Amino acid sequence: QVQFVESGGGLVEPGNSLRLSCATSRSIFSRYAMGWYRQAPGKQRELVASISSGNVTDYTESVKGRFTIFRDNAQNMLYLQMSSLNPEDTAVYYCNAPLTRSAGRFDSWGRGTQVTVSS
């Protein structure tokens, strides 16, 4: 069973930063592009950032210039550096290999990591 383990979330005030981490297996990490999804209460899960095995990145418009996705291929780790956070970024964040903007390639999602932006 595919496993994704997300960490690094927390409660922060608007304008602050967080770095999220995701660990997965080498077989997944070396074969697929990876991405960060988020799901806010009452909303559909959305892909916010993706990175190919060749480090080509893509971002949803609302996070461009504020979020940076990067990967450590040696450690099979995926990261999301988030800055200038605002309340609209509040969500549970998940990693997966992207299939569509709302679905990952793998049906088995991790528990996610909660990000709450509030004063």
BELFEN-V179646 format. One record per residue. RES is the residue in one letter. SS is DSSP state (h for helix, s for strand, l for the rest). BURIAL is # if it has 16 or more other ideal C-beta (glycine too) atoms within 10 Angstrom, else .. Layout:
RES	SS	BURIAL
RES	SS	BURIAL
This chain:
Q	l	.
V	l	#
Q	l	.
F	l	#
V	s	.
E	s	#
S	s	.
G	l	#
G	l	#
G	s	.
L	s	.
V	s	#
E	l	.
P	l	.
G	l	.
N	l	.
S	l	.
L	s	#
R	s	.
L	s	#
S	s	#
C	s	#
A	s	#
T	l	#
S	l	.
R	h	.
S	h	.
I	h	#
F	h	#
S	l	.
R	l	.
Y	l	#
A	l	#
M	s	#
G	s	#
W	s	#
Y	s	#
R	s	#
Q	s	#
A	l	.
P	l	.
G	l	.
K	l	.
Q	l	.
R	l	#
E	s	.
L	s	#
V	s	#
A	s	#
S	s	#
I	s	#
S	l	.
S	l	.
G	l	.
N	l	.
V	l	.
T	s	.
D	s	.
Y	s	#
T	l	.
E	h	.
S	h	.
V	h	#
K	l	.
G	l	.
R	l	.
F	s	#
T	s	#
I	s	#
F	s	.
R	s	#
D	s	.
N	l	.
A	l	.
Q	l	.
N	l	#
M	s	#
L	s	#
Y	s	#
L	s	#
Q	s	.
M	s	#
S	l	.
S	l	.
L	l	#
N	l	.
P	h	.
E	h	.
D	h	#
T	l	#
A	s	#
V	s	#
Y	s	#
Y	s	#
C	s	#
N	s	#
A	l	#
P	s	#
L	l	.
T	l	.
R	l	.
S	l	.
A	l	.
G	s	#
R	l	#
F	l	#
D	l	.
S	l	.
W	l	#
G	l	#
R	l	.
G	l	#
T	s	#
Q	s	.
V	s	#
T	s	.
V	s	#
S	l	.
S	l	.
